[in-house]
Amino acid sequence: MALKSIRKAKKMSQEDLQDVCSRVYISQLERGLKNPTLAMIEGLAEQMQVQPLTLMLKAYSLKHPHLSPEQLMQISIEELKQIE
């Protein structure tokens, strides 16, 4: 759903992402039937002109609606500080 949401916000079709993978595979990703690799996320994000983290953050915020994207970012920032 995150992929579809960002794709539509960018006014892009599934065909616009075909440089990364087939339209059928994009459809499967959008319906949650397939899980993308990190390389796939990077390629899709590049095609949509967003950061890969934006795509992942949108996916996690949809999965955890009680946390805003800002809250998820803050949690990640704090975790990164703890492991540096």
Kinemage of the C-alpha trace (Angstrom):
@kinemage 1
@onewidth
@group {chain A} dominant
@subgroup {mainchain}
@vectorlist {calphas} color= white
{ca met a 1} P 0.000 0.000 0.000
{ca ala a 2} L 2.874 2.395 0.699
{ca leu a 3} L 4.224 1.952 -2.806
{ca lys a 4} L 0.830 2.625 -4.352
{ca ser a 5} L 0.239 5.629 -2.109
{ca ile a 6} L 3.534 7.279 -3.042
{ca arg a 7} L 3.204 6.291 -6.703
{ca lys a 8} L -0.239 7.889 -6.918
{ca ala a 9} L 0.893 11.005 -5.018
{ca lys a 10} L 3.644 11.352 -7.629
{ca lys a 11} L 1.009 10.871 -10.374
{ca met a 12} L 2.846 7.852 -11.731
{ca ser a 13} L 1.465 4.679 -13.263
{ca gln a 14} L 2.733 1.176 -12.631
{ca glu a 15} L 4.183 1.335 -16.125
{ca asp a 16} L 6.316 4.318 -15.057
{ca leu a 17} L 8.167 1.971 -12.692
{ca gln a 18} L 8.851 -0.737 -15.280
{ca asp a 19} L 12.551 0.183 -15.459
{ca val a 20} L 12.837 -1.442 -12.022
{ca cys a 21} L 10.527 -4.444 -12.425
{ca ser a 22} L 7.497 -5.606 -14.386
{ca arg a 23} L 4.062 -4.073 -13.988
{ca val a 24} L 2.788 -7.459 -12.777
{ca tyr a 25} L 5.423 -7.545 -10.023
{ca ile a 26} L 4.630 -3.945 -9.028
{ca ser a 27} L 0.966 -4.931 -8.766
{ca gln a 28} L 1.923 -7.859 -6.538
{ca leu a 29} L 4.030 -5.561 -4.344
{ca glu a 30} L 1.180 -3.079 -4.025
{ca arg a 31} L -1.242 -5.832 -3.012
{ca gly a 32} L 1.170 -7.241 -0.438
{ca leu a 33} L 1.654 -10.504 -2.318
{ca lys a 34} L 5.414 -9.987 -2.694
{ca asn a 35} L 8.082 -8.413 -0.502
{ca pro a 36} L 10.710 -6.232 -2.156
{ca thr a 37} L 14.436 -6.573 -1.583
{ca leu a 38} L 16.399 -3.570 -0.379
{ca ala a 39} L 17.776 -3.168 -3.909
{ca met a 40} L 14.208 -3.152 -5.244
{ca ile a 41} L 13.165 -0.522 -2.672
{ca glu a 42} L 16.135 1.613 -3.702
{ca gly a 43} L 15.259 1.287 -7.393
{ca leu a 44} L 11.588 2.069 -6.894
{ca ala a 45} L 12.396 5.036 -4.663
{ca glu a 46} L 14.823 6.390 -7.239
{ca gln a 47} L 12.205 6.095 -9.994
{ca met a 48} L 9.680 7.943 -7.797
{ca gln a 49} L 12.312 10.517 -6.771
{ca val a 50} L 12.009 9.869 -3.035
{ca gln a 51} L 14.467 8.533 -0.500
{ca pro a 52} L 14.265 4.768 0.116
{ca leu a 53} L 13.655 5.582 3.763
{ca thr a 54} L 10.544 7.540 2.740
{ca leu a 55} L 9.079 4.445 1.123
{ca met a 56} L 9.956 2.291 4.124
{ca leu a 57} L 8.686 4.900 6.588
{ca lys a 58} L 5.367 5.090 4.750
{ca ala a 59} L 5.086 1.285 4.860
{ca tyr a 60} L 5.780 1.155 8.594
{ca ser a 61} L 3.410 4.021 9.375
{ca leu a 62} L 0.619 2.174 7.547
{ca lys a 63} L 1.445 -1.012 9.450
{ca his a 64} L 1.557 0.852 12.789
{ca pro a 65} L -1.141 3.551 12.494
{ca his a 66} L -0.788 4.498 16.159
{ca leu a 67} L 2.674 5.923 15.342
{ca ser a 68} L 3.103 8.917 13.069
{ca pro a 69} L 5.954 9.020 10.564
{ca glu a 70} L 7.553 11.663 12.780
{ca gln a 71} L 7.372 9.368 15.809
{ca leu a 72} L 8.884 6.495 13.842
{ca met a 73} L 11.718 8.772 12.695
{ca gln a 74} L 12.366 9.907 16.258
{ca ile a 75} L 12.490 6.314 17.496
{ca ser a 76} L 14.988 5.469 14.745
{ca ile a 77} L 17.114 8.528 15.513
{ca glu a 78} L 17.266 7.577 19.189
{ca glu a 79} L 18.153 3.984 18.341
{ca leu a 80} L 20.932 5.140 16.017
{ca lys a 81} L 22.352 7.346 18.769
{ca gln a 82} L 22.440 4.360 21.117
{ca ile a 83} L 24.409 2.178 18.713
{ca glu a 84} L 26.938 4.762 17.531
